Amino acid sequence: MTPSHVLIAGAGPVGLVSALNLAKAGISVTVFERHIAPQEDLRASTFHPPTLDLLARFGLTEELVSQGLVARYTQQRDRKEGLIAEFDMALLKGETQHPFRLQCEQWKLNTLLLDRLALLPHVTILMGAELQSVDQDVDSVTAKVKIDGKIENFTGNYLIGADGASSMVRQSLGIEFEGFTYPERFLSVSTDFEYADHLPKLSYVNYVSDPNEWCVLLKVPTLWRVLFPTRLEETDEEVMTDESIEARMQNLLPKDTPYNTVHRTLYKVHQRVAKEFRRGRVALAGDAAHINNPIGGMGMNGGVQDAFNLSDKLIEILTSGASPDLLDRYERQRRAVAIEYINANTARNKKNIEERDPQARQKTQSELRAIAASPSAAKDYLRKTSMIDALERAESIA
Ligand SMILES: Cc1cc2nc3c(=O)[nH]c(=O)nc-3n(C[C@H](O)[C@H](O)[C@H](O)COP(=O)(O)OP(=O)(O)OC[C@H]3O[C@@H](n4cnc5c(N)ncnc54)[C@H](O)[C@@H]3O)c2cc1C
């Protein structure tokens, strides 16, 4: 073990951001990734302004922006009534260096991070390396990792569990993942059909409420992605048939020819937060620590914000002799944000978008119209929805 060596489980955005931040500070890192090659992950597509501000520390935000779409506006719509409220992210000028949402696939961030990590000599990325369990004592932490069918032990000063929703690190430590799983699943369908030619004034980010079948319409550079809830009585197989996908797409916007769908994926959706974010020399970050429904685009963003917070603290501990108790502050800060902001806002977003009670729907829509009509209320709303408030809340926790 070198004097400062951090083990990281998972080469998703959270593991790789942590790795690059630590490596740039001169700390040696080993990342274990169970897949044998980087995945073109179709999950996250929205980067919020404070996440872009943080990534600018690596000098990669401009490159990421050049590979995505700058979304100045976001919209709240209703499937029958059309546009309810439009929010102009330019109101956030002065609050962030990036007053827009970036619509860009999350794997593009992973690729940029891997490219930069490849330039650093004290970084080891082990692909096809599946973490099996974690053990620790007062001086070190050891990961048992399966590589080519054999178990190998790796020892470091600290270990970051960034191994996603089913985190083996979390399970190995027996940390409870408190919360619930929604009964329905979410279906994500990508198409090359150009919705903007058919739905007037559509923005790149559109939350479309409906009491029967809400949807989210998101543009990434070459495709539109549509997110639908499934019905409880549908089996996974039924949801994924060509006929069923085509029926959903035609029901949203009827057209004479069939939709060309490029990807289709079905997700289980949870609202869960780990009971502990830190146990001794091991800390959880990203989906390993908290998962939520994707309405509002907060999972990866929150995870990247965890990664900076945690790795900054590890740098202080390993290079400046700060007390390891600093990791308790990581837990206090980021667990509070996961519960109060990420979980609470995404759960509320889902409740509002699917609301069945006509009066409650009308009330939410009137509130949204009033907020959009007032620049100061709209700015407050955007600070909340783009996670600026969440980041400030974390900083305020001692
Ligand atoms: C449909 C959908 C849309 C979404 N849209 C957005 C959005 O717009 N904005 C947003 O912020 N979030 C969004 N999210 C959430 C976002 O995708 C996740 O929050 C994000 O991927 C979490 O990153 P992570 O690095 O923590 O985990 P992951 O991306 O899951 O990465 C974990 C990595 O660990 C690896 N791994 C797992 N187990 C092991 C093991 N035992 N050993 C070694 N490696 C292991 C995995 O292979 C994986 O590469 C969306 C999610 C869904 C489902």
The ligand as an SDF file (V2000), in Angstrom:
LIG
                    3D

 53 58  0  0  0  0  0  0  0  0999 V2000
  -34.3120    6.6250  -17.0100 C   0  0  0  0  0  0  0  0  0  0  0  0
  -33.3540    7.3530  -16.1290 C   0  0  0  0  0  0  0  0  0  0  0  0
  -33.0500    8.6600  -16.4160 C   0  0  0  0  0  0  0  0  0  0  0  0
  -32.1710    9.3680  -15.5810 C   0  0  0  0  0  0  0  0  0  0  0  0
  -31.9220   10.6630  -15.8670 N   0  0  0  0  0  0  0  0  0  0  0  0
  -31.1290   11.3860  -15.0460 C   0  0  0  0  0  0  0  0  0  0  0  0
  -30.8230   12.7440  -15.3410 C   0  0  0  0  0  0  0  0  0  0  0  0
  -31.2430   13.2920  -16.3680 O   0  0  0  0  0  0  0  0  0  0  0  0
  -30.0200   13.4280  -14.4710 N   0  0  0  0  0  0  0  0  0  0  0  0
  -29.5390   12.8330  -13.3480 C   0  0  0  0  0  0  0  0  0  0  0  0
  -28.8610   13.5190  -12.5650 O   0  0  0  0  0  0  0  0  0  0  0  0
  -29.7500   11.5290  -13.0690 N   0  0  0  0  0  0  0  0  0  0  0  0
  -30.5270   10.7850  -13.8890 C   0  0  0  0  0  0  0  0  0  0  0  0
  -30.7160    9.4580  -13.6510 N   0  0  0  0  0  0  0  0  0  0  0  0
  -29.9880    8.8040  -12.5440 C   0  0  0  0  0  0  0  0  0  0  0  0
  -28.5260    8.4940  -12.9350 C   0  0  0  0  0  0  0  0  0  0  0  0
  -28.4740    7.6840  -14.0780 O   0  0  0  0  0  0  0  0  0  0  0  0
  -27.8010    7.8340  -11.7670 C   0  0  0  0  0  0  0  0  0  0  0  0
  -28.0690    8.5600  -10.6000 O   0  0  0  0  0  0  0  0  0  0  0  0
  -26.2780    7.7700  -11.9990 C   0  0  0  0  0  0  0  0  0  0  0  0
  -25.9660    6.8670  -13.0200 O   0  0  0  0  0  0  0  0  0  0  0  0
  -25.5590    7.3640  -10.7230 C   0  0  0  0  0  0  0  0  0  0  0  0
  -24.1810    7.2860  -10.9620 O   0  0  0  0  0  0  0  0  0  0  0  0
  -23.2700    6.3040  -10.0910 P   0  0  0  0  0  0  0  0  0  0  0  0
  -21.8890    6.4860  -10.6020 O   0  0  0  0  0  0  0  0  0  0  0  0
  -23.5640    6.4990   -8.6550 O   0  0  0  0  0  0  0  0  0  0  0  0
  -23.8220    4.8480  -10.4210 O   0  0  0  0  0  0  0  0  0  0  0  0
  -23.8210    4.0570  -11.7990 P   0  0  0  0  0  0  0  0  0  0  0  0
  -23.8970    4.9900  -12.9530 O   0  0  0  0  0  0  0  0  0  0  0  0
  -24.8580    3.0070  -11.6670 O   0  0  0  0  0  0  0  0  0  0  0  0
  -22.3710    3.4000  -11.8410 O   0  0  0  0  0  0  0  0  0  0  0  0
  -22.0310    2.3530  -10.9490 C   0  0  0  0  0  0  0  0  0  0  0  0
  -20.9320    1.5390  -11.5950 C   0  0  0  0  0  0  0  0  0  0  0  0
  -20.5190    0.5390  -10.6740 O   0  0  0  0  0  0  0  0  0  0  0  0
  -20.3680   -0.6930  -11.3580 C   0  0  0  0  0  0  0  0  0  0  0  0
  -20.5410   -1.7640  -10.3770 N   0  0  0  0  0  0  0  0  0  0  0  0
  -21.6890   -2.1860   -9.7920 C   0  0  0  0  0  0  0  0  0  0  0  0
  -21.4180   -3.1550   -8.9030 N   0  0  0  0  0  0  0  0  0  0  0  0
  -20.0790   -3.3540   -8.9370 C   0  0  0  0  0  0  0  0  0  0  0  0
  -19.1820   -4.2320   -8.2350 C   0  0  0  0  0  0  0  0  0  0  0  0
  -19.6320   -5.1140   -7.3240 N   0  0  0  0  0  0  0  0  0  0  0  0
  -17.8560   -4.1680   -8.5270 N   0  0  0  0  0  0  0  0  0  0  0  0
  -17.3680   -3.2700   -9.4530 C   0  0  0  0  0  0  0  0  0  0  0  0
  -18.1790   -2.4430  -10.1480 N   0  0  0  0  0  0  0  0  0  0  0  0
  -19.5090   -2.4720   -9.8740 C   0  0  0  0  0  0  0  0  0  0  0  0
  -21.4430   -0.6520  -12.4280 C   0  0  0  0  0  0  0  0  0  0  0  0
  -21.1650   -1.5510  -13.4910 O   0  0  0  0  0  0  0  0  0  0  0  0
  -21.4000    0.7990  -12.8480 C   0  0  0  0  0  0  0  0  0  0  0  0
  -20.4750    1.0260  -13.8980 O   0  0  0  0  0  0  0  0  0  0  0  0
  -31.5850    8.7360  -14.4580 C   0  0  0  0  0  0  0  0  0  0  0  0
  -31.8720    7.3930  -14.1810 C   0  0  0  0  0  0  0  0  0  0  0  0
  -32.7490    6.7060  -15.0120 C   0  0  0  0  0  0  0  0  0  0  0  0
  -33.0420    5.2720  -14.6890 C   0  0  0  0  0  0  0  0  0  0  0  0
  1  2  1  0
  2  3  1  0
  2 52  2  0
  3  4  2  0
  4  5  1  0
  4 50  1  0
  5  6  2  0
  6  7  1  0
  6 13  1  0
  7  8  2  0
  7  9  1  0
  9 10  1  0
 10 11  2  0
 10 12  1  0
 12 13  2  0
 13 14  1  0
 14 15  1  0
 14 50  1  0
 15 16  1  0
 16 17  1  0
 16 18  1  0
 18 19  1  0
 18 20  1  0
 20 21  1  0
 20 22  1  0
 22 23  1  0
 23 24  1  0
 24 25  2  0
 24 26  1  0
 24 27  1  0
 27 28  1  0
 28 29  2  0
 28 30  1  0
 28 31  1  0
 31 32  1  0
 32 33  1  0
 33 34  1  0
 33 48  1  0
 34 35  1  0
 35 36  1  0
 35 46  1  0
 36 37  1  0
 36 45  1  0
 37 38  2  0
 38 39  1  0
 39 40  1  0
 39 45  2  0
 40 41  1  0
 40 42  2  0
 42 43  1  0
 43 44  2  0
 44 45  1  0
 46 47  1  0
 46 48  1  0
 48 49  1  0
 50 51  2  0
 51 52  1  0
 52 53  1  0
M  END
$$$$
